[in-house]
């Protein structure tokens, strides 16, 4: 064996010991594994405002001036509402499913706490929907604008 071949064999043996077993002839001619490309950048989620369907009720003049959960005083003439989860200040479009009438209200209170009801409207909002005589109506509630606070 020539000194050049002996040095190559020693290097190959040292490499094999370091990596487990000697690579076969095909492995010597193949390039190493190519690193996987990074995953594509995630597209921003197309967030659709949450929609709820359920019953709406309203609260009237007897609550006038009482503090709401947000700290504001209830104003029967304002287009406001009580919602269990939407943040204070959120603006919601409430549509009467029977008539198609809708009104945009601002969340300033918490509730309703009656099973099946999704929103309590102020007297002014109930009048806009022409639901005062009916008392309860089936509605769709959609967020128009996210509020600023929790609560």
Backbone as CSV, one residue per row, in Angstrom:
resi,resn,N_x,N_y,N_z,CA_x,CA_y,CA_z,C_x,C_y,C_z
1,UNK,0.853,-1.170,0.000,0.000,0.000,0.000,0.894,1.225,0.000
2,UNK,0.564,2.150,-0.808,1.365,3.356,-0.921,1.098,4.251,0.270
3,UNK,2.061,5.109,0.621,1.843,6.002,1.768,0.615,6.875,1.588
4,UNK,0.322,7.273,0.366,-0.849,8.127,0.111,-2.138,7.364,0.410
5,UNK,-2.213,6.090,-0.051,-3.401,5.279,0.204,-3.517,4.934,1.687
6,UNK,-2.422,4.703,2.330,-2.454,4.373,3.755,-3.003,5.543,4.563
7,UNK,-2.624,6.745,4.216,-3.128,7.934,4.909,-4.619,8.087,4.669
8,UNK,-5.063,7.806,3.444,-6.491,7.912,3.124,-7.282,6.864,3.889
9,UNK,-6.746,5.651,3.975,-7.438,4.588,4.696,-7.523,4.916,6.183
10,UNK,-6.465,5.472,6.742,-6.468,5.861,8.151,-7.497,6.961,8.407
11,UNK,-7.576,7.920,7.513,-8.547,9.004,7.650,-9.965,8.457,7.562
12,UNK,-10.175,7.511,6.626,-11.501,6.918,6.466,-11.874,6.116,7.706
13,UNK,-10.913,5.379,8.274,-11.166,4.609,9.477,-11.481,5.530,10.661
14,UNK,-10.763,6.629,10.768,-11.008,7.590,11.845,-12.394,8.206,11.696
15,UNK,-12.776,8.498,10.457,-14.093,9.066,10.186,-15.181,8.064,10.536
16,UNK,-14.974,6.802,10.191,-15.958,5.759,10.471,-16.133,5.586,11.973
17,UNK,-15.036,5.621,12.716,-15.134,5.474,14.167,-15.885,6.635,14.798
18,UNK,-15.684,7.805,14.263,-16.336,8.988,14.813,-17.825,8.993,14.524
19,UNK,-18.239,8.381,13.407,-19.648,8.450,12.997,-20.348,7.105,13.050
20,UNK,-19.783,6.107,13.636,-20.471,4.831,13.794,-19.952,3.770,12.860
21,UNK,-20.274,3.833,11.587,-19.830,2.812,10.642,-19.307,3.501,9.396
22,UNK,-18.449,2.794,8.688,-17.890,3.437,7.502,-18.953,3.614,6.441
23,UNK,-18.964,4.748,5.784,-19.934,4.956,4.717,-19.592,4.081,3.523
24,UNK,-20.593,3.601,2.823,-20.379,2.809,1.616,-19.981,3.723,0.472
25,UNK,-19.613,3.116,-0.654,-19.171,3.916,-1.799,-20.247,4.884,-2.290
26,UNK,-21.522,4.466,-2.255,-22.581,5.347,-2.742,-22.729,6.558,-1.825
27,UNK,-22.517,6.346,-0.512,-22.669,7.446,0.435,-21.578,8.485,0.261
28,UNK,-20.425,8.057,-0.196,-19.340,9.010,-0.386,-19.619,9.955,-1.546
29,UNK,-20.378,9.479,-2.553,-20.611,10.324,-3.709,-21.863,11.191,-3.564
30,UNK,-22.749,10.849,-2.593,-23.979,11.627,-2.395,-23.714,12.836,-1.515
31,UNK,-24.353,13.941,-1.833,-24.226,15.084,-0.926,-25.008,14.794,0.353
32,UNK,-24.665,15.496,1.400,-25.344,15.325,2.678,-26.797,15.755,2.596
33,UNK,-27.540,15.490,3.653,-28.959,15.868,3.625,-29.102,17.376,3.510
34,UNK,-30.063,17.775,2.705,-30.292,19.213,2.542,-31.229,19.664,3.655
35,UNK,-30.930,20.783,4.260,-31.822,21.252,5.327,-33.182,21.595,4.745
36,UNK,-34.213,21.318,5.544,-35.562,21.627,5.080,-35.750,23.127,5.017
37,UNK,-36.471,23.584,3.998,-36.717,25.032,3.922,-37.616,25.444,5.080
38,UNK,-37.496,26.676,5.510,-38.352,27.119,6.610,-39.815,27.079,6.176
39,UNK,-40.710,26.851,7.123,-42.126,26.818,6.747,-42.549,28.167,6.189
40,UNK,-43.527,28.154,5.289,-43.977,29.432,4.734,-44.530,30.324,5.830
41,UNK,-44.376,31.602,5.638,-44.881,32.563,6.628,-46.380,32.380,6.763
42,UNK,-46.827,32.337,7.994,-48.256,32.146,8.234,-49.016,33.362,7.747
43,UNK,-50.092,33.079,7.040,-50.932,34.183,6.578,-51.710,34.712,7.768
44,UNK,-51.909,36.016,7.826,-52.684,36.544,8.946,-54.092,35.962,8.892
45,UNK,-54.614,35.560,10.054,-55.944,34.976,10.043,-56.973,35.992,9.572
46,UNK,-57.867,35.528,8.737,-58.947,36.403,8.306,-60.027,36.271,9.360
47,UNK,-60.028,37.196,10.269,-60.925,37.066,11.396,-62.269,37.671,11.058
48,UNK,-63.246,36.833,11.163,-64.606,37.293,10.962,-65.160,37.613,12.328
49,UNK,-65.818,38.729,12.442,-66.371,39.056,13.748,-67.301,37.955,14.227
50,UNK,-67.281,37.682,15.518,-68.163,36.648,16.044,-69.626,37.010,15.817
51,UNK,-70.408,36.003,15.557,-71.838,36.188,15.360,-72.571,35.284,16.338
52,UNK,-73.597,35.798,16.941,-74.438,35.009,17.839,-75.871,35.116,17.369
53,UNK,-76.627,34.066,17.600,-78.058,34.091,17.340,-78.735,33.642,18.616
54,UNK,-79.740,34.378,19.016,-80.467,34.043,20.233,-81.526,35.087,20.499
55,UNK,-81.996,35.097,21.715,-83.072,36.003,22.078,-82.526,37.301,22.678
56,UNK,-83.185,38.397,22.309,-82.857,39.714,22.864,-84.032,40.181,23.709
57,UNK,-83.698,40.820,24.802,-84.700,41.469,25.641,-84.244,42.911,25.803
58,UNK,-84.991,43.674,26.572,-84.562,45.060,26.792,-84.898,45.460,28.213
59,UNK,-84.215,46.498,28.671,-84.540,47.030,29.982,-84.926,48.487,29.814
60,UNK,-85.915,48.880,30.580,-86.558,50.161,30.332,-86.245,51.246,31.329
61,UNK,-87.213,52.112,31.522,-87.031,53.334,32.300,-86.752,53.104,33.778
62,UNK,-87.203,51.980,34.327,-87.009,51.790,35.772,-85.531,51.680,36.136
63,UNK,-84.673,51.409,35.160,-83.232,51.338,35.406,-82.528,52.671,35.149
64,UNK,-83.275,53.660,34.682,-82.710,54.966,34.342,-81.837,55.505,35.472
65,UNK,-80.610,55.879,35.133,-79.704,56.479,36.099,-78.911,55.491,36.940
66,UNK,-79.283,54.212,36.926,-78.523,53.219,37.700,-77.174,52.979,37.028
67,UNK,-76.192,52.648,37.819,-74.853,52.372,37.284,-74.851,51.048,36.526
68,UNK,-74.178,51.048,35.391,-73.983,49.813,34.633,-72.653,49.202,35.074
69,UNK,-72.355,48.026,34.576,-71.108,47.342,34.941,-69.878,48.130,34.505
70,UNK,-70.010,48.957,33.481,-68.872,49.757,33.014,-68.659,51.002,33.869
71,UNK,-69.621,51.282,34.746,-69.528,52.477,35.581,-70.365,53.630,35.052
72,UNK,-70.797,53.537,33.796,-71.677,54.581,33.244,-73.053,54.445,33.871
73,UNK,-73.805,55.506,33.786,-75.194,55.440,34.231,-76.060,55.019,33.042
74,UNK,-77.041,54.163,33.302,-77.945,53.718,32.246,-78.771,54.888,31.751
75,UNK,-78.823,55.029,30.435,-79.619,56.072,29.798,-80.562,55.372,28.832
76,UNK,-81.844,55.356,29.142,-82.836,54.663,28.315,-82.891,55.224,26.902
77,UNK,-82.433,56.455,26.714,-82.483,57.085,25.391,-81.232,56.802,24.551
78,UNK,-80.237,56.158,25.132,-78.989,55.876,24.402,-79.065,54.494,23.752
79,UNK,-78.329,54.329,22.680,-78.285,53.038,21.994,-77.173,52.191,22.617
80,UNK,-77.523,51.537,23.722,-76.550,50.741,24.469,-77.115,49.345,24.703
81,UNK,-76.261,48.477,25.270,-76.700,47.117,25.540,-75.869,46.489,26.642
82,UNK,-76.358,45.357,27.117,-75.621,44.509,28.041,-75.287,43.222,27.299
83,UNK,-74.028,42.811,27.375,-73.577,41.574,26.742,-72.642,40.879,27.716
84,UNK,-72.675,39.551,27.749,-71.867,38.810,28.724,-70.377,38.857,28.447
85,UNK,-69.962,38.841,27.182,-68.530,38.669,26.901,-67.876,39.764,26.072
86,UNK,-68.620,40.499,25.293,-68.002,41.546,24.467,-67.451,42.644,25.365
87,UNK,-66.298,43.212,24.999,-65.704,44.254,25.856,-66.532,45.536,25.850
88,UNK,-66.436,46.278,26.941,-67.118,47.568,27.006,-66.623,48.435,25.859
89,UNK,-67.532,49.156,25.266,-67.181,50.019,24.142,-67.324,49.339,22.793
90,UNK,-67.446,48.010,22.779,-67.636,47.312,21.505,-68.965,47.749,20.911
91,UNK,-68.967,47.871,19.591,-70.205,48.232,18.896,-70.724,46.989,18.192
92,UNK,-71.995,46.689,18.432,-72.612,45.483,17.910,-73.813,45.828,17.049
93,UNK,-73.942,45.110,15.954,-75.153,45.257,15.128,-76.106,44.147,15.545
94,UNK,-77.310,44.546,15.939,-78.331,43.606,16.373,-79.430,43.633,15.328
95,UNK,-79.717,42.470,14.734,-80.717,42.379,13.674,-81.852,41.469,14.113
96,UNK,-83.070,41.991,14.047,-84.268,41.210,14.338,-84.455,40.245,13.164
97,UNK,-84.394,38.956,13.428,-84.460,37.977,12.343,-85.838,37.888,11.703
98,UNK,-86.871,38.298,12.422,-88.226,38.247,11.859,-88.500,39.411,10.923
99,UNK,-87.954,40.585,11.224,-88.288,41.774,10.441,-87.132,42.277,9.580
100,UNK,-85.904,41.898,9.922,-84.736,42.401,9.191,-84.251,43.755,9.687
101,UNK,-84.983,44.376,10.621,-84.530,45.664,11.166,-83.269,45.451,11.993
102,UNK,-82.391,46.458,11.950,-81.182,46.343,12.763,-80.843,47.672,13.409
103,UNK,-80.023,47.588,14.448,-79.571,48.763,15.183,-78.146,48.472,15.639
104,UNK,-77.326,49.509,15.701,-75.963,49.366,16.216,-75.944,49.942,17.625
105,UNK,-75.479,49.133,18.572,-75.458,49.521,19.984,-74.044,49.397,20.537
106,UNK,-73.799,50.078,21.652,-72.501,50.038,22.327,-72.645,49.280,23.640
107,UNK,-71.715,48.361,23.886,-71.748,47.564,25.118,-71.275,48.423,26.290
108,UNK,-72.138,48.540,27.312,-71.725,49.258,28.516,-72.177,48.540,29.787
109,UNK,-72.701,47.328,29.641,-73.186,46.591,30.803,-72.990,45.100,30.570
110,UNK,-73.146,44.304,31.616,-73.037,42.851,31.542,-74.415,42.234,31.693
111,UNK,-74.610,41.124,31.044,-75.877,40.413,31.072,-76.234,40.060,29.653
112,UNK,-77.346,39.513,29.387,-78.374,39.056,30.321,-77.961,37.743,30.977
113,UNK,-78.572,37.460,32.079,-78.254,36.240,32.806,-79.448,35.292,32.828
114,UNK,-80.183,35.278,31.728,-81.318,34.380,31.557,-80.959,33.433,30.420
115,UNK,-81.142,32.136,30.637,-80.783,31.137,29.634,-81.450,31.441,28.283
116,UNK,-80.657,31.374,27.221,-81.184,31.577,25.876,-81.120,33.012,25.395
117,UNK,-80.927,33.951,26.290,-80.825,35.358,25.874,-79.365,35.697,25.638
118,UNK,-79.110,36.423,24.547,-77.730,36.772,24.205,-77.425,38.239,24.416
119,UNK,-78.464,39.072,24.522,-78.227,40.508,24.661,-79.435,41.171,25.308
120,UNK,-79.172,42.191,26.113,-80.210,43.067,26.673,-79.998,44.435,26.053
121,UNK,-81.028,44.973,25.467,-80.931,46.267,24.785,-81.522,47.384,25.641
122,UNK,-81.050,48.581,25.392,-81.660,49.748,26.033,-83.040,49.969,25.420
123,UNK,-83.840,50.771,26.075,-85.179,51.067,25.573,-85.102,51.703,24.179
124,UNK,-84.161,52.617,23.969,-84.039,53.275,22.661,-83.710,52.257,21.566
125,UNK,-82.831,51.300,21.864,-82.484,50.282,20.870,-83.686,49.387,20.595
126,UNK,-84.438,49.039,21.645,-85.638,48.222,21.462,-86.659,48.947,20.593
127,UNK,-86.767,50.250,20.781,-87.691,51.027,19.941,-87.246,51.025,18.487
128,UNK,-85.931,51.138,18.249,-85.416,51.104,16.873,-85.791,49.788,16.195
129,UNK,-85.754,48.701,16.946,-86.100,47.398,16.385,-87.609,47.149,16.374
130,UNK,-88.358,48.073,16.971,-89.813,47.948,17.087,-90.193,46.635,17.789
131,UNK,-89.512,46.387,18.922,-89.740,45.152,19.665,-90.350,45.382,21.041
132,UNK,-90.683,46.626,21.370,-91.144,46.930,22.722,-92.395,46.135,23.072
133,UNK,-93.345,46.043,22.184,-94.575,45.306,22.476,-94.329,43.808,22.581
134,UNK,-93.421,43.299,21.749,-93.137,41.859,21.764,-92.289,41.458,22.968
135,UNK,-91.420,42.339,23.430,-90.599,42.058,24.601,-89.350,41.234,24.316
136,UNK,-89.504,40.126,23.647,-88.383,39.268,23.267,-88.407,39.045,21.771
137,UNK,-87.235,39.112,21.147,-87.149,38.808,19.718,-85.904,37.975,19.455
138,UNK,-85.981,37.177,18.421,-84.823,36.381,18.004,-83.948,37.275,17.130
139,UNK,-82.663,37.369,17.488,-81.759,38.301,16.819,-80.447,37.620,16.425
140,UNK,-79.765,38.301,15.524,-78.377,37.975,15.206,-77.553,39.146,15.715
141,UNK,-76.470,38.850,16.439,-75.595,39.878,17.000,-74.225,39.737,16.332
142,UNK,-73.762,40.825,15.715,-72.461,40.824,15.043,-71.630,41.989,15.551
143,UNK,-70.355,41.744,15.771,-69.469,42.823,16.205,-69.148,43.699,15.000
144,UNK,-69.340,44.996,15.182,-69.002,45.975,14.146,-67.631,46.576,14.442
145,UNK,-67.365,46.801,15.729,-66.122,47.435,16.163,-65.764,46.905,17.540
146,UNK,-64.519,46.472,17.682,-64.062,45.923,18.970,-63.916,47.044,19.981
147,UNK,-64.299,46.760,21.200,-64.186,47.737,22.269,-62.760,47.851,22.782
148,UNK,-62.586,48.652,23.803,-61.258,48.907,24.327,-60.999,48.252,25.662
149,UNK,-62.011,47.889,26.374,-61.787,47.381,27.721,-62.194,45.953,27.872
150,UNK,-61.859,45.393,28.998,-62.305,44.042,29.356,-63.503,44.172,30.250
151,UNK,-63.633,43.213,31.092,-64.678,43.387,32.081,-65.461,42.249,32.286
